[in-house]
Amino acid sequence: MDITGIMVATVAFMYLFSGPRGRNKYYPLGFGALLAALAIAYGALNDQVLFYPLGVIVLAKGYWMYRRWGS
């Protein structure tokens, strides 16, 4: 794993353990989708299969924060 993988994993884990932030309910969903796309793309390009579930978990967290935004 190179520095790019370390940075993608670090930002994804920081996102997973952070609280909801943003101006409206679409910020967590958009950032989760962006991080999921980065993790899955990195995993596909570098044959790192552990980044696939990380991308799915990050997307699930973004969707979860989107659904819970005002409740």
PyMOL commands that set and color helices and strands:
alter all, ss='L'
color gray80, all
select helices_A, chain A and resi 3-16+26-46+51-67
alter helices_A, ss='H'
color red, helices_A
deselect
rebuild
show_as cartoon
